């Protein structure tokens, strides 16, 4: 069969679209194949009750890299924001929440906070070049690998001695100890510690959670500063703008075209077979699907050596975060919270121990009895998401293990009630406003977004699954062990969060190979 | 022993070097300095030497290794160079061991690879095969790390030739492993013991057995990233070239420090016991000596502290001699009490029905934690300020192999307990929440745990010494009773240990050094910190080691 395309991109998630857009911009003939009828993968807006829509997986945009926005002309393609940088409020059981921008509970904390965040941002910025590069391989004689290692060393070294020492010390630490070193207010420490573990499989006492915090802050630095923002029309608007940019550059997008298998001939990926049986040939295939799906299902272990297969099997990819959506009759009131803050991020993580206790359950296959939450009310900034006067509540809920003992069919309603009760405690009367509710557990996320394990990073973000070992050695440079097959999803470096770097780095690697 | 070690007549006041604390690292450093021709004084607060490597008679006719209790990590170079065997040190390897299961089963341990492989195969055929791969991979990591133990870590922020050369040496060694193994090494150093073991084994009992050494002395659970390294830390010893083997010091762990002291005294060294150091004296920004609690002063241009960093800098030095930032970092150094200890005199050998009669399973380390989850839950209790309701215990009956520890027919049992907090959440109104009632309740938890596997155990108890982290701190001087003088976490290893920028045994005060387990490569009765510190001192004095 003759190849009509230079590249086939499997999956129209944001990374797949970014990758396709960059490839198309470089003059390549690109086809994007998406299994569902909508684009964006986990960056999506969809209905969940009559007249109510929500960003069904990722719900905030704080990490999307500004150079990608610029390169792809996303503003021109319709990406607009309905909020400025959103405030973050730490909700308190005593009804006296604190804004992270002015953590005024304790004078000492108020003093320490600006210096702490300034330093953390400095350290995080030194990691940004590392997020934006293809990880070098170790032990090769290739000049490009050596240059990569030097670049990495340089970006850390140029911090200067004091900051470099601090970075090398704290990067392996846990968030719990770091917060204890700097602050005294439980509420502030809890909120900052929760940000460190959001979307990870860790509690604040787990070593490595300072890395996940710095990772997040580095991504924010690349997005133009520490801020979370809300796109007009929800996260689906990001996908729409990306799709327009990709199409404008000449890429072709097919929906409802699920890839069944990656075709391999003479140890080389030469195209894909769709579920319909149709075969599409291409010079190379790049998958934005998670590594398990890509290697174990689409490619098949028969094309890989056993050592590699073992590594893929051990890639930890089971999610711990759930997503709650509520359709509300009106705007809820949160105790002690100024209504002007309702358009921000509201955190329920009143102390580090609270978050750690929530995590304890997850270790044993139980959901948190007192979960930690990141809540947003997207309709405050964007009324178009609900009928007039009505509101949507969208919350990331931790922890909800993929492998719940007893299964989620039995556990979902009970856990939903626990989550709602947890919010109700801070927003009395919430329950009476609820018209409809939806809880997406990792199992639901797996089903709806086709992410094996339902992990929004496609796999744990931890030292042993980061950078040159992400997802696994042998595939950490976006290139699979099978020629002509590439990875561009969150399972590749640098990981998930809607930032677009995996897609862009993969495209760069592919163009370099061409 | 006390009197024979102390010099009583007209004490000398001026030495080339003074070492504060006669723990094993202090004595190792002392030996090397004396060997190089320096006049060296070792000062010990207690009436006996040894620090945490002691043999004590706390019940008539019984000898307890009442802190550290087994030997493996002591560097063979040190053994050889200081001629410890000639000075009476004899290490006897374990003959076996076991982990008992709650359902009455057990996993027996053998030092022979094939025998252990067969035993693992009894629980899972797949795991028996994986065990070959596991031991190969772990040994490879050991081989990589071992040469680093006896070197001073480089400062990665420095441009000094020595640091750059040392970094290049590390890079070269790392590079020598080959690409795949380098990635494995990165993963190994950063992952949790539970994840690491999951990559090899399927059987819970096998995983639980290997995970034990990942939490000993550590305020982390087996699921915490970084614990795979701690597991390795306990594998780095070797006895008679049997890598990773553990053994008993004949006569208890005090035999190690006794041999070191003998070696030191043969080289002309002086030890004063009952000589608690109150202050490290400085003049014009450099160390000049020490003052004892009784006011006596001793002088030397080199003062080396065997105490942990917190005790050294926060309690024994004047804050105005030290930079504020350094003091802040010392306060932030993590030294957490997480281990307790029971020393028990037994009227006979306890029956353990789970173990086949005549098997060598009791002649080594015995455990009762049969799943990783049980270990992790034990950690959860500690996080909340309680001792583990179902603790991980590492118990041994050395008197079976070393008859000097107990009278004929009777036995000494050492029970190491993980986890036990330094400060109790709902404790008594004391400084740490511990009092006699709490201590007894803690001891009962441990004794009940053992009794569940041994029906006649309680009846055999003649005496039990129960040691909480608070007790260990007060007796030995280790902050929070932490056996490693500081957590072995990524932020406190290599060039970060104990304080970034001060990983080369020097302190901000010229002439004052550290040689305890707070420094690289950390704790265990290894002696490497003492050896490395001595080499640093001699280097700075432009003397060859």
Interface residues (C-beta under 8 A of the other chain):
Chain A: X137 X138 X139 X140 X157 X161 X164 X165 X166 X168 X169 X170 X171 X172 X173 X177 X181 X202 X205 X206 X207 X208 X307 X310 X314 X316 X353 X356 X360 X363 X364 X462 X463 X464 X468 X469 X473
Chain B: X156 X157 X175 X177 X178 X179 X180 X182 X183 X184 X186 X187 X188 X190 X191 X195 X198 X199 X220 X223 X224 X225 X226 X332 X334 X373 X376 X377 X380 X383 X384 X489 X490 X491 X495 X496 X500 X501
